Amino acid sequence: MILAGDIGGTKTYLGLFDWQETRVAPIREEKFWNADFESFEEILEEFLQPPAPAEEGDGEEVEDTGVDEDAPEISPTMPLQAACFGVAGPIVDNRCRTTNLPWVIDGHALTDTLNTSCVRLLNDVEAMAYGVLVLEPEETEVVHGERQEDGTKVLIAPGTGLGEGVLYWDGERYHALPSEGGHASFAPGTDLEIDLLRYLRTSFLHVSFERVLSGTGLHGIYQFLRDTKKNEPTWFAERLPTGDPPALIAEAGLTGKPEICVQALDLFVSVLAAEAGNCALNTLARGGVYIGGGISPKIIDKLRDQRFSQAFISKGRYKRLLSSIPVHVILNDKAALLGAASVAARMGTDS
């Protein structure tokens, strides 16, 4: 039995798997909202409690969780062969101080908590990279170029933050490499983006790509347009405080009203495409670019648009090279969890 997790800035997925060699469905899987817990250890403690028995005869439909119902029953005391967790933050000596949470996660300390000698922490996009290797073709969609298999692949994942990672191809197999490229300095490519940088610099000493390509980044773009273009309608201004601003802005941008949200989403997509093109050039990613994270599947209609492709290939003399590199959107939001599980499975067989 192995334990895998995907610890993001907003939510955590945990899954128990009987994974031997190939991808299998989780025996048990749960999602937790990080704001409800003071530490990752609290989430683990709740997850490893025996699941409450289902009540019969209540007349309610049971939600399909994707769990293998034919799998054997498990016990929280059942020994684990290995555990692996993708974490949104840099990993140093199997330890992580999370970027967007006030948590410290120590893989060495978790060996005692989980009663196993094999606990490994990965950067969350590094885990997602391993997940790409076990995804089915229908779990991604190509929005630029054509599918191809071999060659180095690069990942970019806007969500609560911005993650980046690499799958290096050595001619025989892939190796996942972590990166904190999302915190590299934002490089504007148009006059409007230069104005956006100037606007953000009034609030931040360092403006990274994450300040633009994330949920808060989309909200920041909206505020920039509101304050500089003076085109915020009153009805939408009154609606924003009632919900999740980035989600409301994205939804409105997709439906076409109000125009400020369309402009905000278009600017977000252009910057995302430009940074995806940067990542492709930085790694010579002939195997393709993969866009993950929680935002991309929700705005995939915008990523299918010619605006995205044009911004992706707009690199001067390297336009032709980028025209041939495929860009995939990851549709399975459990890619990082699957990647962590695949690593834990290998650890379990090696131990």
C-alpha positions as CSV (number, residue, x, y, z in Angstrom):
1,M,0.0,0.0,0.0
2,I,1.3,3.5,-0.9
3,L,0.2,7.0,0.1
4,A,0.3,9.9,-2.3
5,G,-0.6,13.6,-2.0
6,D,-0.8,16.8,-4.0
7,I,-0.5,19.7,-1.6
8,G,-1.4,23.0,-3.4
9,G,-1.8,26.5,-2.2
10,T,-5.6,26.1,-1.7
11,K,-6.4,22.4,-1.5
12,T,-4.8,19.0,-0.8
13,Y,-5.6,15.7,-2.5
14,L,-4.6,12.5,-0.7
15,G,-4.9,9.0,-2.0
16,L,-4.2,5.4,-0.9
17,F,-3.2,3.1,-3.8
18,D,-2.4,-0.5,-4.3
19,W,-0.1,0.5,-7.1
20,Q,2.5,-2.1,-8.2
21,E,3.7,-1.3,-11.7
22,T,1.0,0.5,-13.7
23,R,-1.6,3.2,-12.9
24,V,-4.5,2.1,-10.8
25,A,-7.6,3.8,-9.3
26,P,-7.2,4.9,-5.7
27,I,-8.6,2.7,-3.0
28,R,-9.5,5.8,-1.1
29,E,-9.1,9.5,-2.0
30,E,-10.2,12.7,-0.4
31,K,-9.9,16.5,-1.0
32,F,-9.2,18.9,1.9
33,W,-9.3,22.7,1.9
34,N,-6.0,23.9,3.4
35,A,-7.6,26.9,5.1
36,D,-9.4,24.5,7.5
37,F,-6.2,23.1,8.9
38,E,-3.2,24.5,10.8
39,S,-0.8,21.9,9.4
40,F,-0.4,19.1,6.9
41,E,-0.1,16.7,9.8
42,E,-3.7,17.5,10.8
43,I,-4.9,16.6,7.3
44,L,-3.0,13.3,7.4
45,E,-4.5,12.5,10.8
46,E,-8.0,13.1,9.5
47,F,-7.4,11.2,6.3
48,L,-6.0,8.1,8.0
49,Q,-9.0,7.7,10.3
50,P,-11.3,4.8,9.4
51,P,-13.9,6.1,6.9
52,A,-17.4,6.5,8.4
53,P,-19.8,3.7,7.3
54,A,-22.3,4.7,4.7
55,E,-25.8,5.0,5.9
56,E,-28.4,2.9,4.0
57,G,-31.9,3.7,3.0
58,D,-31.5,7.5,3.2
59,G,-32.7,7.8,-0.4
60,E,-29.8,10.0,-1.5
61,E,-27.5,9.3,-4.5
62,V,-23.9,8.5,-3.6
63,E,-21.4,10.8,-5.3
64,D,-19.0,9.1,-7.7
65,T,-15.6,9.7,-6.2
66,G,-13.6,7.6,-8.7
67,V,-12.6,5.1,-6.0
68,D,-12.3,1.5,-6.9
69,E,-15.3,-0.1,-5.1
70,D,-14.0,-3.6,-5.7
71,A,-10.7,-2.9,-3.9
72,P,-10.1,-4.6,-0.6
73,E,-11.0,-2.8,2.7
74,I,-8.1,-0.9,4.3
75,S,-7.2,0.0,7.8
76,P,-5.4,3.1,9.0
77,T,-3.0,0.8,10.8
78,M,-2.1,-1.1,7.6
79,P,1.7,-0.6,7.0
80,L,2.7,1.7,4.2
81,Q,5.4,0.7,1.8
82,A,6.1,4.3,0.8
83,A,4.6,7.8,0.7
84,C,5.2,10.7,-1.7
85,F,3.8,14.2,-1.7
86,G,3.9,16.9,-4.3
87,V,4.2,20.3,-2.4
88,A,3.8,23.8,-3.8
89,G,7.2,25.1,-2.8
90,P,10.9,24.4,-3.1
91,I,12.2,21.2,-1.6
92,V,15.5,21.2,0.2
93,D,16.8,18.1,2.0
94,N,13.3,16.5,1.8
95,R,11.8,19.5,3.6
96,C,9.6,22.3,2.3
97,R,8.5,25.7,3.7
98,T,5.4,26.2,1.5
99,T,5.2,29.3,-0.7
100,N,1.5,30.2,-0.2
101,L,0.8,28.5,3.1
102,P,2.3,29.0,6.6
103,W,3.4,25.4,6.8
104,V,6.6,23.5,7.1
105,I,6.5,19.9,5.8
106,D,9.4,17.7,6.8
107,G,9.7,14.3,5.0
108,H,12.0,13.0,7.6
109,A,9.6,13.7,10.4
110,L,6.7,12.1,8.4
111,T,8.5,8.8,8.5
112,D,7.5,8.5,12.1
113,T,4.0,9.8,11.6
114,L,3.4,7.3,8.8
115,N,5.4,4.5,10.2
116,T,7.4,4.0,7.0
117,S,11.0,4.6,6.1
118,C,10.2,5.8,2.6
119,V,8.8,9.3,2.5
120,R,9.7,11.7,-0.3
121,L,8.7,15.3,-1.0
122,L,8.6,16.6,-4.5
123,N,7.8,20.1,-5.9
124,D,4.2,20.0,-6.9
125,V,5.0,20.6,-10.6
126,E,7.7,18.0,-10.5
127,A,5.0,15.6,-9.3
128,M,2.7,16.8,-12.1
129,A,5.5,16.1,-14.5
130,Y,5.6,12.4,-13.4
131,G,1.8,12.5,-13.7
132,V,2.1,13.5,-17.4
133,L,3.9,10.2,-18.0
134,V,0.9,8.2,-16.9
135,L,-1.9,10.3,-18.4
136,E,-4.2,8.8,-21.1
137,P,-4.3,10.7,-24.4
138,E,-7.9,11.9,-23.7
139,E,-6.7,13.5,-20.4
140,T,-5.0,16.3,-22.3
141,E,-6.0,18.5,-25.2
142,V,-3.7,19.9,-27.8
143,V,-4.4,23.7,-28.3
144,H,-1.4,24.4,-30.5
145,G,0.7,22.2,-32.9
146,E,0.3,18.5,-33.1
147,R,0.9,15.6,-30.7
148,Q,4.4,14.1,-30.6
149,E,6.0,11.8,-28.1
150,D,9.8,11.9,-27.6
151,G,11.8,15.0,-26.6
152,T,12.1,17.1,-23.5
153,K,8.7,18.4,-22.2
154,V,8.1,21.5,-20.1
155,L,5.2,22.3,-17.7
156,I,3.6,25.5,-16.6
157,A,0.8,25.5,-14.1
158,P,-1.1,28.7,-13.1
159,G,-3.4,28.2,-10.0
160,T,-3.1,29.7,-6.6
161,G,0.5,30.3,-7.6
162,L,2.5,29.6,-10.7
163,G,4.5,26.4,-11.0
164,E,7.0,25.3,-13.7
165,G,8.9,22.1,-14.3
166,V,10.7,20.0,-16.9
167,L,10.7,16.5,-18.1
168,Y,14.2,16.0,-19.5
169,W,14.5,13.3,-22.2
170,D,17.9,11.5,-22.2
171,G,17.1,9.4,-25.3
172,E,15.7,6.5,-23.4
173,R,13.5,7.8,-20.5
174,Y,12.3,11.0,-18.8
175,H,13.6,12.6,-15.7
176,A,11.5,15.2,-13.9
177,L,13.3,18.3,-12.8
178,P,11.9,20.9,-10.4
179,S,11.9,24.6,-11.0
180,E,10.9,27.8,-9.4
181,G,10.7,29.6,-12.7
182,G,7.3,31.1,-11.8
183,H,9.1,33.4,-9.4
184,A,11.4,34.7,-12.2
185,S,10.9,38.4,-13.1
186,F,7.9,39.2,-15.2
187,A,9.0,40.3,-18.7
188,P,6.4,42.4,-20.5
189,G,6.2,42.1,-24.2
190,T,3.8,44.9,-25.2
191,D,3.2,48.5,-24.2
192,L,0.1,47.4,-22.3
193,E,2.1,44.8,-20.4
194,I,4.8,47.5,-19.6
195,D,2.0,49.6,-18.1
196,L,0.9,46.5,-16.1
197,L,4.4,46.1,-14.8
198,R,4.6,49.7,-13.7
199,Y,1.2,49.3,-12.0
200,L,2.2,46.2,-10.1
201,R,5.6,47.7,-9.0
202,T,3.6,50.2,-6.9
203,S,2.6,47.3,-4.7
204,F,5.5,44.8,-5.0
205,L,9.3,45.3,-4.9
206,H,9.6,42.3,-7.2
207,V,7.1,41.5,-9.8
208,S,7.3,37.8,-10.8
209,F,5.4,35.9,-13.4
210,E,3.4,34.5,-10.5
211,R,2.1,38.0,-9.8
212,V,0.4,37.9,-13.2
213,L,-0.2,34.2,-13.9
214,S,-2.2,33.1,-10.9
215,G,-5.7,33.6,-9.4
216,T,-4.5,36.7,-7.6
217,G,-2.7,37.7,-10.8
218,L,-5.9,37.7,-12.8
219,H,-7.5,39.8,-10.2
220,G,-4.5,42.1,-10.3
221,I,-4.8,42.5,-14.0
222,Y,-8.5,43.4,-13.6
223,Q,-7.6,46.1,-11.0
224,F,-4.9,47.5,-13.3
225,L,-7.5,47.9,-16.1
226,R,-10.1,49.3,-13.6
227,D,-7.7,51.9,-12.3
228,T,-6.1,52.9,-15.6
229,K,-9.0,52.5,-18.1
230,K,-11.8,53.5,-15.8
231,N,-14.2,51.0,-17.4
232,E,-15.5,49.0,-14.4
233,P,-19.4,48.8,-14.5
234,T,-21.1,49.4,-11.2
235,W,-23.1,46.2,-11.3
236,F,-20.0,44.1,-11.6
237,A,-18.1,46.1,-9.0
238,E,-21.0,45.3,-6.6
239,R,-20.9,41.6,-7.5
240,L,-17.1,41.0,-6.9
241,P,-17.1,41.2,-3.1
242,T,-19.8,38.5,-3.0
243,G,-17.7,35.7,-4.4
244,D,-14.2,34.6,-5.5
245,P,-13.0,37.5,-7.6
246,P,-10.6,35.5,-10.0
247,A,-13.4,33.0,-10.7
248,L,-16.0,35.7,-11.3
249,I,-13.6,37.6,-13.6
250,A,-12.7,34.5,-15.6
251,E,-16.4,33.4,-15.9
252,A,-17.4,36.9,-17.0
253,G,-14.5,37.1,-19.5
254,L,-15.7,33.8,-21.1
255,T,-19.3,35.0,-21.4
256,G,-18.2,38.3,-22.9
257,K,-19.7,40.7,-20.3
258,P,-18.5,43.1,-18.9
259,E,-15.8,44.1,-21.4
260,I,-13.2,44.8,-18.6
261,C,-13.3,41.1,-17.8
262,V,-12.8,40.1,-21.5
263,Q,-9.8,42.4,-21.6
264,A,-8.4,41.0,-18.3
265,L,-8.7,37.4,-19.5
266,D,-7.3,38.2,-22.9
267,L,-4.3,39.9,-21.3
268,F,-3.8,36.9,-18.9
269,V,-3.9,34.5,-21.8
270,S,-1.4,36.5,-23.8
271,V,1.1,36.6,-20.9
272,L,0.5,32.9,-20.2
273,A,1.2,32.1,-23.9
274,A,4.3,34.2,-23.9
275,E,5.7,32.6,-20.8
276,A,4.9,29.1,-22.2
277,G,6.9,30.1,-25.2
278,N,9.8,31.2,-23.0
279,C,9.7,27.8,-21.2
280,A,9.7,26.0,-24.5
281,L,12.8,28.0,-25.7
282,N,14.6,27.7,-22.3
283,T,14.4,23.9,-22.4
284,L,14.1,23.3,-26.2
285,A,10.9,21.4,-25.4
286,R,10.4,19.5,-28.7
287,G,8.3,17.0,-26.7
288,G,5.8,19.7,-26.0
289,V,4.5,22.2,-23.5
290,Y,2.0,21.0,-20.9
291,I,-0.3,23.6,-19.2
292,G,-1.7,22.4,-15.9
293,G,-3.0,24.0,-12.7
294,G,-6.5,24.8,-11.7
295,I,-7.1,27.8,-14.1
296,S,-6.3,26.4,-17.5
297,P,-9.0,23.8,-17.9
298,K,-11.6,26.4,-16.9
299,I,-10.5,28.9,-19.6
300,I,-9.7,26.3,-22.3
301,D,-11.9,28.1,-24.8
302,K,-9.6,31.0,-24.6
303,L,-6.5,28.8,-25.0
304,R,-8.0,27.3,-28.2
305,D,-8.2,30.9,-29.6
306,Q,-5.7,32.1,-32.2
307,R,-4.6,34.8,-29.7
308,F,-2.9,32.2,-27.6
309,S,-1.1,30.6,-30.5
310,Q,0.1,34.0,-31.9
311,A,1.5,35.0,-28.5
312,F,3.1,31.6,-28.0
313,I,5.1,31.8,-31.3
314,S,5.9,35.5,-31.2
315,K,9.6,35.1,-30.6
316,G,11.1,36.7,-33.7
317,R,13.5,34.3,-35.5
318,Y,12.2,31.3,-33.5
319,K,8.6,31.6,-34.7
320,R,9.0,28.6,-37.0
321,L,10.4,26.4,-34.2
322,L,7.7,27.3,-31.8
323,S,5.0,26.7,-34.5
324,S,6.1,23.0,-34.5
325,I,6.0,22.5,-30.7
326,P,2.7,21.2,-29.4
327,V,0.9,22.8,-26.4
328,H,-1.2,20.4,-24.3
329,V,-3.8,21.5,-21.7
330,I,-3.9,18.9,-18.8
331,L,-7.6,18.1,-18.2
332,N,-7.1,15.7,-15.3
333,D,-6.8,17.7,-12.1
334,K,-5.3,14.7,-10.3
335,A,-2.2,14.7,-12.5
336,A,0.1,15.7,-9.6
337,L,-1.5,13.1,-7.3
338,L,-1.0,10.4,-9.9
339,G,2.6,11.5,-10.4
340,A,3.3,11.3,-6.7
341,A,1.7,7.9,-6.6
342,S,3.9,6.6,-9.4
343,V,7.0,7.8,-7.6
344,A,5.8,6.2,-4.3
345,A,5.2,2.9,-6.2
346,R,8.7,2.8,-7.4
347,M,10.0,3.6,-3.9
348,G,8.0,0.8,-2.5
349,T,9.4,-1.8,-5.0
350,D,12.9,-0.6,-4.4
351,S,12.7,-0.7,-0.6
